[in-house]
Amino acid sequence: MKRHLLYSLAGVALTLASCGPQDAAKLLSEQPQRRTQTLTEGWAFREADIPDTAHRDLSVEKTVPDWTPATVPGVVHTDLLANGLIPEPFAGTTEPDLQWICRRTWEYRTQFTPSPEITAQQVQELVFKGLDTYADVYLNDSLVLGGTDNMFVEWRIPVKGILRPDTLNTLRIVFHPAYETALPEAQAWPVKLPNDNDKGEWVTSVFTRKAPYHFGWDWGPRYLTAGVWRPVYLDAYSAAAIDHIQFVRGRQDSVQADFTARVTLAVQDAAPVRVILADSTGKTVYGRKDVVPTDGTTTVEVPFSIANPELWWPNGLGEAHLYTVNTLITDKTGRLLDRNTQRIGVRTIRLVQEPDSVGEGESFQFYVNGVPCFIKGANYIPQDAFLPRVDTARYEELIGTAVASNMNMLRIWGGGIYEEDLFYDLCDEQGMMVWEDFMFACAFYPWDTAFLDNVRREAVYNVRRLRNHPSLAIWCGNNEIDEAWHHWGYQKAYGWTPQEQAMVKHGIDTIFRGVLADVVAAEDSGRQYRPSSPMYGRGNPLSQIKGDVHYWGVFHDEEPFSVYKDKPGRFSNEYGFVSLPCYDTYREYFRPDEMWLYSPAMILHQKTPKGYRLLEEYMARDLPLLKDDFRTYVYLSQLIQAEGIKIAMEGQRSKRPFNQGTMYWQLNDCYPAISWSSMDSRYRWKALQYYAVRSFAPTLLSFERVDSTATAVLWAITDRLAPQSGEVSLRLQDFAGKALWDTTLRAEVPANDNRELLRRADAELLRGADPRETYLVAEGVIGGDTLRSLYWFVPLKDLDLPKADYSVSYRQTGPRSVEATLTAHNLLKSVLFEAEALQDNPSDAYFDLLPGEQRTIVLNFTEEIPAAGTDALGLSVRTLNDLAGRKSERPVTENVR
């Protein structure tokens, strides 16, 4: 993976320690004694020849009997696809036809010659950064690792004496099927453990330390992958090497930053070593310590300070400044034994929960560098069902989307994976804070000693791997397991006896209030830990006044969107609504005859339990519900999602300081499914992503409708750390652009706060005008930001929108880009540029254009524009005006699944 911009300490005053005879700058140019050799070439795979009916149906002929080229890192599904042995797994109705893959045993093999620098060392190790999941590893026909059982950990195997110098070595890995391997334990477990998202005949996912979403979810497929999913290499050293490092924070402010580097060494030779901490150039040395280590492991503490540091700030509040720290280990002769490079940030992140005046309530407020920070963000899931396909460009695009959407935090949800180092590197660089779940979600897990030991090892490895990232804000034990225990009714549904209930509850507490809490306290004591998210389920009144909340009364309980703002909770870190993927994404994976709502392919990709019914009930409340045209249905589904979540994003922001965070479910997809995401699996932005850019703007004008009193409320909201002031024009306007009245409001918004600018009954604002033919416009400049908000007096379906009247021109600006200049002659509602050619994300979409306004939008295409130019693209403009007056169809009442 490529390295990103490194920040130098040059010019920053430091507490210096003499480097003595060592020249750190010279050491940085030297090759360390520790050597690695990657093993990514020459891999092949086949179906293993294992006569075990528990692992394979022997009546079925092997699909891959002979060695076939493979890619490492990779998984068997992508290798089968690359060799043309299976169809596209995301297309049409393919998913059920490919379930045989996870029932087979697969074998991978490569041959390599170790370098002399490897075989000359005292310690020679074979390192797998990730094996998915149950595997046996053979080197030169010797079983060097048997029975791996966790895809989330590194496997480090001593191979000295087995590794052959100066000749070909054979590395072979046998992957056993995840379901069949865990099945005997699931069947023998004394209490049946639930996981409603596991689509297997038996729930085995809770016994397997594998990404939970691989077993199926209500937005993703069941693809139980197997393979070397993260890098594999040889690692060798002789005297001493760096095992892990922790940068422990002391004082952290703009005057001084204190750190202690805890450097843990793996030691083979108990001879004196020197630990040196230096910047990216080596010209500035943080600190130095000489030590005589003992055999095994030795931890060395090196304190250092930075005077007048630049602070690390989250997106929107300042620069995410980073410092580079090189940790150098030398022997007594000055020879470089090992080197480690990491980036750190000077900052404090603190979650404050204090009793307040709201009954039994408590605040839930993140402070960054002592400043209260309103959290704006989304939940993140893995970007693909087949993880190794997610390359650097895709990570950069995803984090770039979050930054462009004015977010400052992503929640890594507990049903996925502990992400790649690159993910956190990008978050460090871009100021994107991370709420990190451990990988447990929506299920109950076993509690035997072997499982707990496995969990402990997993937690230690990942906490050590991630703890130095300044973007990492908080650890959380799981997703929704406390809520599941208290509110999902499993005790009754599964008929557990009181003794069985006590066993399950003991397991929950042991893992999340015992093992994981202890690991964080021991390995990352400066960072806070929460056992579960949310603290209380929505069935508990305390969920609205204390702790974080996952509010699913909207959608699952079919409450109106207005409840999002009426019940904001103290910190709303999961809520959402579904929509369809973008139309062009369907065109990439579906045949034309499959692109209708009840085709077998559409039903398969609709994994929400209530099918279309719930989506259409909400659409019928607020929009024309039209199902005769699939492309129109896609457009309307995305519009209703965006309009509903806008109420949550802006409504919860307006409830500060009671509410201090809004994070919708979910940012992204792993598969082209109907889901809660704001961008689909092809990284195409849905309407919600464009709305998020606007609703999460640093300073915002936002209209709220109080339905019970038919009242309009106008809020001015800012996250900026200085007071914001300006003037706002308020006018009532018809769809042709005629102003019926106007006035001016003064806006004075304190730093990092909200102000109510207007509260007025609809009838008073309308002054006799027809609510179906008029709207309220608030626009102005506050603190240098040009802002606008529109207020509708009736649901969008009841607006008497005129036929869209506009002019448009197109100009090609690049091989794959076109500028579209649109001029509105009347109100244009929810504008989307469409084309017959496949599009990437336009510069804007689902926007409103007022009469007389002109906008230029950049349209981007997946292929080069034909020689015929823009005329060949089939460009058109869609607006909600086009659907005004069309008769809505009744919502379906049956469960289409």
ZATI-212773 format. One line per field, with one value per residue (C-alpha): residue in one letter; x, y, z; residue number from 1. Coordinates in steps of 0.2 Angstrom, whole numbers. Layout:
// residues N
residuo = c(a  ...);
x = c(X  ...);
y = c(Y  ...);
z = c(Z  ...);
num = c(NUM  ...);
// end
This chain:
// residues 897
residuo = c(m  k  r  h  l  l  y  s  l  a  g  v  a  l  t  l  a  s  c  g  p  q  d  a  a  k  l  l  s  e  q  p  q  r  r  t  q  t  l  t  e  g  w  a  f  r  e  a  d  i  p  d  t  a  h  r  d  l  s  v  e  k  t  v  p  d  w  t  p  a  t  v  p  g  v  v  h  t  d  l  l  a  n  g  l  i  p  e  p  f  a  g  t  t  e  p  d  l  q  w  i  c  r  r  t  w  e  y  r  t  q  f  t  p  s  p  e  i  t  a  q  q  v  q  e  l  v  f  k  g  l  d  t  y  a  d  v  y  l  n  d  s  l  v  l  g  g  t  d  n  m  f  v  e  w  r  i  p  v  k  g  i  l  r  p  d  t  l  n  t  l  r  i  v  f  h  p  a  y  e  t  a  l  p  e  a  q  a  w  p  v  k  l  p  n  d  n  d  k  g  e  w  v  t  s  v  f  t  r  k  a  p  y  h  f  g  w  d  w  g  p  r  y  l  t  a  g  v  w  r  p  v  y  l  d  a  y  s  a  a  a  i  d  h  i  q  f  v  r  g  r  q  d  s  v  q  a  d  f  t  a  r  v  t  l  a  v  q  d  a  a  p  v  r  v  i  l  a  d  s  t  g  k  t  v  y  g  r  k  d  v  v  p  t  d  g  t  t  t  v  e  v  p  f  s  i  a  n  p  e  l  w  w  p  n  g  l  g  e  a  h  l  y  t  v  n  t  l  i  t  d  k  t  g  r  l  l  d  r  n  t  q  r  i  g  v  r  t  i  r  l  v  q  e  p  d  s  v  g  e  g  e  s  f  q  f  y  v  n  g  v  p  c  f  i  k  g  a  n  y  i  p  q  d  a  f  l  p  r  v  d  t  a  r  y  e  e  l  i  g  t  a  v  a  s  n  m  n  m  l  r  i  w  g  g  g  i  y  e  e  d  l  f  y  d  l  c  d  e  q  g  m  m  v  w  e  d  f  m  f  a  c  a  f  y  p  w  d  t  a  f  l  d  n  v  r  r  e  a  v  y  n  v  r  r  l  r  n  h  p  s  l  a  i  w  c  g  n  n  e  i  d  e  a  w  h  h  w  g  y  q  k  a  y  g  w  t  p  q  e  q  a  m  v  k  h  g  i  d  t  i  f  r  g  v  l  a  d  v  v  a  a  e  d  s  g  r  q  y  r  p  s  s  p  m  y  g  r  g  n  p  l  s  q  i  k  g  d  v  h  y  w  g  v  f  h  d  e  e  p  f  s  v  y  k  d  k  p  g  r  f  s  n  e  y  g  f  v  s  l  p  c  y  d  t  y  r  e  y  f  r  p  d  e  m  w  l  y  s  p  a  m  i  l  h  q  k  t  p  k  g  y  r  l  l  e  e  y  m  a  r  d  l  p  l  l  k  d  d  f  r  t  y  v  y  l  s  q  l  i  q  a  e  g  i  k  i  a  m  e  g  q  r  s  k  r  p  f  n  q  g  t  m  y  w  q  l  n  d  c  y  p  a  i  s  w  s  s  m  d  s  r  y  r  w  k  a  l  q  y  y  a  v  r  s  f  a  p  t  l  l  s  f  e  r  v  d  s  t  a  t  a  v  l  w  a  i  t  d  r  l  a  p  q  s  g  e  v  s  l  r  l  q  d  f  a  g  k  a  l  w  d  t  t  l  r  a  e  v  p  a  n  d  n  r  e  l  l  r  r  a  d  a  e  l  l  r  g  a  d  p  r  e  t  y  l  v  a  e  g  v  i  g  g  d  t  l  r  s  l  y  w  f  v  p  l  k  d  l  d  l  p  k  a  d  y  s  v  s  y  r  q  t  g  p  r  s  v  e  a  t  l  t  a  h  n  l  l  k  s  v  l  f  e  a  e  a  l  q  d  n  p  s  d  a  y  f  d  l  l  p  g  e  q  r  t  i  v  l  n  f  t  e  e  i  p  a  a  g  t  d  a  l  g  l  s  v  r  t  l  n  d  l  a  g  r  k  s  e  r  p  v  t  e  n  v  r);
x = c(0  7  13  5  12  24  25  42  46  58  57  48  57  60  67  83  94  111  113  131  141  125  120  101  100  113  104  88  97  104  96  92  98  80  74  58  53  36  28  15  21  18  2  -10  -25  -36  -50  -41  -41  -48  -59  -70  -88  -90  -81  -87  -100  -90  -104  -100  -86  -72  -73  -54  -45  -29  -18  -25  -17  -22  -19  -12  -19  -35  -50  -56  -71  -61  -48  -63  -70  -53  -51  -68  -74  -89  -100  -100  -105  -115  -125  -143  -148  -130  -128  -138  -129  -112  -115  -106  -89  -90  -94  -78  -60  -47  -29  -16  2  17  36  50  68  72  85  102  98  83  92  107  97  94  76  66  47  33  21  2  -6  -23  -29  -48  -51  -49  -32  -17  -1  13  31  40  27  30  14  20  3  -12  -30  -30  -47  -47  -46  -43  -26  -8  0  19  27  45  52  71  77  62  66  78  92  97  83  64  53  35  22  5  -11  -27  -43  -57  -75  -80  -98  -94  -79  -89  -105  -101  -98  -114  -124  -116  -117  -129  -139  -144  -137  -146  -140  -154  -143  -134  -143  -136  -146  -137  -131  -112  -106  -105  -92  -81  -70  -73  -81  -100  -107  -99  -113  -127  -135  -150  -140  -127  -125  -119  -102  -91  -74  -58  -40  -24  -34  -19  -1  11  30  46  53  70  82  96  100  84  69  54  39  27  27  15  15  8  1  4  1  -6  -9  -2  11  19  16  23  24  32  37  35  46  44  58  59  77  88  104  105  118  117  106  101  84  83  68  70  60  57  74  84  91  80  81  67  76  88  90  103  97  104  89  84  80  62  55  60  50  60  52  58  50  50  42  37  37  24  16  4  -12  -22  -39  -54  -61  -69  -61  -43  -28  -25  -7  4  22  33  42  56  61  78  87  106  118  134  144  131  124  105  95  78  67  49  40  24  14  7  -4  -4  -22  -34  -51  -62  -80  -89  -104  -110  -127  -137  -154  -164  -170  -159  -150  -132  -123  -114  -101  -84  -71  -57  -42  -54  -67  -84  -86  -103  -101  -107  -104  -110  -108  -96  -96  -83  -82  -84  -90  -73  -61  -44  -52  -53  -37  -29  -40  -56  -50  -45  -62  -72  -63  -63  -82  -83  -72  -82  -98  -92  -91  -79  -82  -85  -91  -83  -97  -94  -101  -87  -68  -54  -49  -33  -19  -22  -40  -33  -19  -31  -42  -26  -22  -40  -45  -58  -61  -65  -77  -70  -81  -74  -80  -96  -113  -132  -129  -124  -107  -100  -90  -79  -60  -54  -66  -62  -43  -46  -55  -42  -28  -38  -41  -23  -17  -29  -27  -8  -10  -22  -19  -6  -18  -23  -40  -45  -57  -65  -66  -83  -86  -100  -115  -132  -129  -135  -150  -153  -152  -165  -177  -176  -186  -173  -176  -194  -192  -178  -187  -172  -173  -167  -151  -148  -152  -139  -126  -129  -129  -113  -105  -110  -103  -87  -83  -88  -86  -72  -60  -61  -62  -46  -37  -41  -36  -19  -14  -22  -26  -27  -42  -60  -70  -89  -95  -109  -118  -131  -131  -150  -162  -176  -189  -180  -185  -167  -161  -168  -159  -143  -130  -129  -145  -149  -166  -176  -193  -192  -192  -194  -208  -215  -215  -214  -198  -202  -198  -180  -180  -193  -183  -165  -157  -140  -130  -138  -125  -137  -153  -157  -169  -167  -166  -161  -144  -141  -149  -132  -126  -141  -136  -119  -125  -143  -149  -163  -176  -171  -174  -191  -197  -202  -190  -181  -165  -173  -181  -164  -155  -169  -164  -173  -186  -201  -197  -204  -219  -211  -201  -217  -228  -215  -215  -234  -234  -223  -220  -229  -227  -224  -219  -223  -205  -190  -179  -192  -194  -175  -176  -190  -183  -167  -176  -187  -172  -163  -178  -181  -163  -161  -174  -163  -146  -152  -165  -153  -140  -153  -155  -138  -133  -145  -140  -121  -120  -128  -122  -133  -133  -124  -111  -107  -111  -102  -114  -127  -142  -157  -150  -148  -132  -129  -117  -119  -107  -100  -96  -110  -118  -136  -147  -143  -124  -127  -139  -126  -114  -127  -134  -117  -110  -100  -113  -131  -148  -161  -180  -189  -208  -217  -232  -242  -244  -241  -226  -210  -194  -178  -162  -144  -131  -112  -98  -85  -75  -78  -95  -104  -115  -124  -141  -154  -167  -184  -197  -212  -211  -222  -215  -214  -202  -214  -210  -226  -217  -200  -191  -173  -167  -151  -141  -129  -123  -111  -96  -100  -119  -136  -149  -167  -170  -189  -204  -220  -236  -239  -255  -246  -232  -244  -255  -268  -257  -260  -248  -247  -240  -228  -213  -202  -184  -171  -154  -140  -122  -117  -99  -93  -104  -118  -133  -150  -165  -182  -198  -213  -230  -236  -229  -219  -232  -245  -236  -244  -227  -228  -221  -202  -197  -178  -164  -149  -132  -118  -100  -87  -72  -62  -62  -75  -82  -96  -101  -120  -126  -145  -155  -172  -187  -198  -194  -185  -187  -174  -164  -154  -145  -147  -139  -139  -120  -115  -110  -99  -104  -109  -103  -120  -137  -155  -153  -167  -165  -175  -183  -170  -155  -142  -130  -116  -114  -99  -105  -93  -93  -86  -80  -73  -85  -88  -82  -100  -98  -112  -126  -121  -123  -142  -142  -158  -164  -176  -185  -199  -209  -210  -220  -232  -250  -246  -258  -249  -250  -256  -241  -239  -245  -237  -220  -212  -198);
y = c(0  17  28  45  62  63  78  84  91  103  120  114  116  100  93  86  72  70  56  53  44  39  50  47  55  43  28  32  29  12  -5  -12  -29  -35  -41  -46  -55  -54  -70  -63  -71  -88  -93  -106  -115  -130  -139  -150  -169  -172  -187  -180  -180  -167  -155  -159  -168  -182  -185  -168  -167  -155  -138  -134  -151  -144  -130  -114  -96  -87  -69  -66  -57  -63  -75  -91  -82  -69  -82  -92  -76  -71  -88  -88  -102  -93  -79  -62  -65  -48  -50  -55  -71  -78  -78  -94  -103  -100  -106  -122  -113  -111  -130  -135  -137  -126  -128  -114  -116  -106  -109  -97  -96  -86  -73  -75  -61  -71  -87  -79  -73  -82  -79  -84  -82  -85  -71  -70  -54  -63  -80  -82  -92  -111  -116  -128  -121  -133  -128  -141  -154  -150  -144  -128  -121  -131  -126  -107  -100  -81  -70  -54  -59  -60  -78  -78  -95  -100  -108  -109  -127  -130  -115  -122  -109  -107  -118  -118  -120  -125  -116  -124  -119  -129  -119  -128  -123  -111  -117  -136  -133  -123  -134  -147  -134  -125  -141  -147  -130  -131  -116  -111  -94  -82  -72  -67  -61  -78  -86  -103  -118  -118  -102  -105  -87  -84  -98  -92  -77  -71  -55  -57  -49  -64  -75  -63  -47  -37  -27  -40  -57  -73  -77  -86  -82  -92  -87  -77  -61  -50  -50  -64  -63  -69  -59  -62  -54  -59  -48  -38  -32  -20  -30  -16  2  13  32  36  54  66  84  88  107  121  125  107  90  76  58  42  29  12  1  -18  -27  -46  -51  -65  -58  -50  -37  -18  -9  9  16  32  42  54  64  60  68  61  79  81  68  66  55  41  27  13  -3  -21  -32  -49  -64  -64  -47  -31  -14  2  19  34  51  66  82  94  113  124  110  111  102  88  94  85  89  107  113  115  106  87  90  75  72  58  47  35  22  16  1  0  -12  -6  -4  8  -5  -2  -17  -12  3  8  23  30  46  54  69  81  81  76  67  65  59  68  61  71  72  87  95  83  71  56  62  64  73  63  76  73  87  88  98  105  111  104  95  91  75  73  57  40  21  12  -6  -16  -9  -26  -44  -49  -38  -40  -31  -14  -5  11  21  15  19  36  39  33  44  58  57  58  73  81  78  88  73  72  55  37  23  6  -5  -22  -33  -30  -30  -21  -10  -10  2  13  17  24  33  42  46  53  64  70  73  60  53  35  26  8  -6  -23  -36  -42  -37  -42  -59  -68  -77  -93  -91  -106  -104  -107  -94  -81  -84  -82  -65  -59  -63  -54  -39  -37  -38  -25  -13  -13  -11  4  13  26  33  51  48  34  42  28  9  0  -18  -22  -17  -19  -34  -25  -19  -37  -44  -32  -29  -41  -55  -70  -76  -80  -84  -97  -104  -102  -108  -96  -106  -104  -85  -83  -93  -82  -66  -72  -74  -56  -48  -59  -54  -35  -30  -42  -47  -32  -19  -27  -27  -9  -4  -13  -9  8  15  33  29  27  11  7  -10  -9  3  9  10  8  1  12  3  11  29  32  30  47  56  46  38  35  29  19  25  14  20  28  13  -2  5  15  32  48  56  70  59  60  78  76  61  66  57  63  56  48  36  25  28  27  23  13  17  8  9  21  16  15  2  -9  -8  -14  -30  -33  -38  -26  -40  -41  -22  -22  -22  -40  -49  -64  -53  -38  -49  -57  -40  -34  -41  -30  -41  -30  -30  -15  -12  -1  9  12  17  31  36  37  49  62  59  53  34  28  10  9  15  7  22  34  22  23  42  43  30  40  56  50  43  60  70  59  58  77  79  69  77  95  92  84  98  111  102  106  106  92  82  82  70  63  48  40  22  19  27  14  -4  -20  -26  -19  -21  -10  -3  11  18  35  29  12  -2  6  22  31  45  43  58  56  59  76  80  76  88  102  97  94  111  120  134  130  138  125  126  114  111  108  98  98  117  120  131  135  137  144  139  146  133  134  122  135  140  159  169  170  185  191  195  183  188  179  179  170  166  157  144  157  167  181  187  189  197  198  204  204  194  198  182  182  165  161  150  132  135  137  151  152  166  163  154  158  149  144  154  170  167  162  178  170  162  144  133  121  135  144  141  151  155  160  165  176  177  172  173  172  157  159  149  145  134  131  128  119  121  104  87  87  76  89  103  110  110  117  108  111  126  128  129  118  118  105  107  93  98  82  64  59  75  87  104  106  123  124  139  138  148  142  132  116  103  90  91  76  74  57  49  34  32  26  40  42  55  72  88  90  82  82  101  114  128  144  154  164  155  146  132  123  105  94  77  62  46  29  28  41  51  45  56  61  72  75  71  53  52  53  67  73  82  74  85  81  93  79  69  82  77  59  47  37  19  10  3  -15  -24  -41  -46  -48  -59);
z = c(0  -4  9  12  15  30  41  47  64  57  65  81  97  106  122  114  119  112  100  105  91  82  68  66  49  43  51  42  25  31  28  45  50  51  34  26  10  3  -4  -16  -33  -40  -31  -37  -30  -32  -23  -10  -11  6  8  22  19  33  22  5  -4  -13  -26  -33  -46  -41  -50  -49  -48  -55  -49  -56  -55  -39  -32  -14  -5  -11  -8  -17  -24  -33  -39  -46  -55  -62  -70  -78  -67  -59  -65  -57  -39  -37  -53  -55  -46  -45  -26  -22  -36  -28  -11  -15  -14  5  7  -1  5  -4  -6  -10  -15  -20  -22  -17  -13  3  1  9  21  28  30  39  53  70  70  54  54  42  45  39  42  40  36  32  43  47  39  41  35  28  23  13  19  37  46  54  59  62  65  63  70  69  53  64  70  64  63  66  63  68  52  56  52  40  28  15  10  -9  -15  -19  -4  -5  5  5  15  16  20  28  26  39  41  42  54  67  65  78  91  87  88  104  113  128  124  106  103  91  76  65  51  50  35  38  43  59  67  67  65  83  86  72  73  55  49  54  39  28  35  28  33  29  16  10  3  12  5  17  9  12  8  12  14  20  16  19  21  29  43  50  63  75  90  93  84  88  93  96  102  112  112  129  130  144  143  126  122  111  124  127  122  132  126  133  119  126  115  117  109  104  110  105  111  128  122  124  112  110  107  97  93  78  66  47  43  58  61  76  90  102  114  117  129  131  138  141  137  143  132  127  127  135  136  135  140  132  137  125  123  109  114  105  95  81  87  77  74  67  50  50  66  60  52  56  60  61  67  61  74  68  81  78  87  86  94  103  87  80  67  64  70  66  62  64  57  64  64  80  83  98  104  117  114  129  130  144  152  167  176  170  174  163  177  177  161  157  144  130  123  114  118  106  113  126  114  113  96  89  80  62  53  48  51  40  35  24  7  -2  1  -5  6  -4  -19  -9  -15  -11  -23  -15  2  -4  -12  3  16  3  2  21  21  7  16  31  43  57  63  56  66  62  65  74  61  49  51  60  46  36  42  27  33  49  40  29  44  53  38  35  52  52  70  72  84  84  88  92  80  88  83  85  93  108  109  118  134  135  139  122  114  128  125  106  109  121  108  94  105  111  93  86  100  99  80  81  97  91  77  83  73  85  97  107  109  110  114  102  92  100  111  127  118  111  128  136  121  107  117  114  131  127  109  112  128  139  157  171  172  153  154  167  157  142  152  160  143  138  154  153  135  135  153  157  143  131  145  153  136  133  151  149  131  128  145  138  127  134  132  131  133  121  109  112  131  132  119  112  123  138  142  148  130  126  140  144  133  115  105  90  86  74  79  62  49  60  70  55  65  54  50  62  76  72  78  92  100  96  111  118  104  90  82  72  63  44  30  14  -4  -20  -28  -42  -58  -67  -54  -58  -76  -72  -63  -70  -87  -93  -91  -72  -69  -62  -44  -42  -53  -45  -46  -37  -24  -20  -19  -7  9  21  31  26  7  -2  9  22  9  -1  14  18  0  -1  14  6  -13  -28  -27  -45  -49  -68  -72  -63  -66  -58  -43  -40  -41  -29  -17  -15  -13  1  10  8  14  29  35  32  45  57  52  54  67  79  75  80  97  104  118  122  108  103  89  73  64  51  46  34  23  11  4  1  -13  -24  -13  -7  9  21  12  6  -8  -16  -19  -34  -24  -34  -23  -19  -15  3  0  -8  6  19  11  14  30  38  32  45  46  41  39  43  43  55  54  70  64  79  78  59  64  54  64  57  64  62  67  67  72  69  84  82  83  66  61  46  38  31  19  21  8  2  -16  -29  -41  -55  -44  -39  -21  -11  4  11  26  34  49  59  63  78  82  96  93  91  95  87  87  83  71  68  75  65  62  44  42  47  35  20  22  12  -1  -7  2  -13  -24  -13  -2  10  6  19  12  16  21  39  44  26  21  8  15  9  16  9  18  11  19  12  9  -8  -16  -13  -21  -37  -46  -63  -78  -78  -88  -91  -104  -104  -113  -113  -116  -116  -105  -104  -111  -99  -92  -98  -91  -90  -88  -82  -82  -72  -79  -64  -49  -52  -38  -35  -51  -57  -74  -82  -97  -107  -105  -88  -76  -61  -48  -55  -45  -38  -39  -31  -29  -31  -43  -40  -55  -64  -57  -67  -61  -70  -65  -70  -77  -76  -86  -84  -102  -114  -123  -141  -156  -159  -143  -130  -142  -140  -122  -121  -108  -100  -85  -72  -59  -47  -57  -70  -58  -52  -54  -59  -49  -36  -35  -19  -8  -8  7  5  10  -7  1);
num = c(1  2  3  4  5  6  7  8  9  10  11  12  13  14  15  16  17  18  19  20  21  22  23  24  25  26  27  28  29  30  31  32  33  34  35  36  37  38  39  40  41  42  43  44  45  46  47  48  49  50  51  52  53  54  55  56  57  58  59  60  61  62  63  64  65  66  67  68  69  70  71  72  73  74  75  76  77  78  79  80  81  82  83  84  85  86  87  88  89  90  91  92  93  94  95  96  97  98  99  100  101  102  103  104  105  106  107  108  109  110  111  112  113  114  115  116  117  118  119  120  121  122  123  124  125  126  127  128  129  130  131  132  133  134  135  136  137  138  139  140  141  142  143  144  145  146  147  148  149  150  151  152  153  154  155  156  157  158  159  160  161  162  163  164  165  166  167  168  169  170  171  172  173  174  175  176  177  178  179  180  181  182  183  184  185  186  187  188  189  190  191  192  193  194  195  196  197  198  199  200  201  202  203  204  205  206  207  208  209  210  211  212  213  214  215  216  217  218  219  220  221  222  223  224  225  226  227  228  229  230  231  232  233  234  235  236  237  238  239  240  241  242  243  244  245  246  247  248  249  250  251  252  253  254  255  256  257  258  259  260  261  262  263  264  265  266  267  268  269  270  271  272  273  274  275  276  277  278  279  280  281  282  283  284  285  286  287  288  289  290  291  292  293  294  295  296  297  298  299  300  301  302  303  304  305  306  307  308  309  310  311  312  313  314  315  316  317  318  319  320  321  322  323  324  325  326  327  328  329  330  331  332  333  334  335  336  337  338  339  340  341  342  343  344  345  346  347  348  349  350  351  352  353  354  355  356  357  358  359  360  361  362  363  364  365  366  367  368  369  370  371  372  373  374  375  376  377  378  379  380  381  382  383  384  385  386  387  388  389  390  391  392  393  394  395  396  397  398  399  400  401  402  403  404  405  406  407  408  409  410  411  412  413  414  415  416  417  418  419  420  421  422  423  424  425  426  427  428  429  430  431  432  433  434  435  436  437  438  439  440  441  442  443  444  445  446  447  448  449  450  451  452  453  454  455  456  457  458  459  460  461  462  463  464  465  466  467  468  469  470  471  472  473  474  475  476  477  478  479  480  481  482  483  484  485  486  487  488  489  490  491  492  493  494  495  496  497  498  499  500  501  502  503  504  505  506  507  508  509  510  511  512  513  514  515  516  517  518  519  520  521  522  523  524  525  526  527  528  529  530  531  532  533  534  535  536  537  538  539  540  541  542  543  544  545  546  547  548  549  550  551  552  553  554  555  556  557  558  559  560  561  562  563  564  565  566  567  568  569  570  571  572  573  574  575  576  577  578  579  580  581  582  583  584  585  586  587  588  589  590  591  592  593  594  595  596  597  598  599  600  601  602  603  604  605  606  607  608  609  610  611  612  613  614  615  616  617  618  619  620  621  622  623  624  625  626  627  628  629  630  631  632  633  634  635  636  637  638  639  640  641  642  643  644  645  646  647  648  649  650  651  652  653  654  655  656  657  658  659  660  661  662  663  664  665  666  667  668  669  670  671  672  673  674  675  676  677  678  679  680  681  682  683  684  685  686  687  688  689  690  691  692  693  694  695  696  697  698  699  700  701  702  703  704  705  706  707  708  709  710  711  712  713  714  715  716  717  718  719  720  721  722  723  724  725  726  727  728  729  730  731  732  733  734  735  736  737  738  739  740  741  742  743  744  745  746  747  748  749  750  751  752  753  754  755  756  757  758  759  760  761  762  763  764  765  766  767  768  769  770  771  772  773  774  775  776  777  778  779  780  781  782  783  784  785  786  787  788  789  790  791  792  793  794  795  796  797  798  799  800  801  802  803  804  805  806  807  808  809  810  811  812  813  814  815  816  817  818  819  820  821  822  823  824  825  826  827  828  829  830  831  832  833  834  835  836  837  838  839  840  841  842  843  844  845  846  847  848  849  850  851  852  853  854  855  856  857  858  859  860  861  862  863  864  865  866  867  868  869  870  871  872  873  874  875  876  877  878  879  880  881  882  883  884  885  886  887  888  889  890  891  892  893  894  895  896  897);
// end
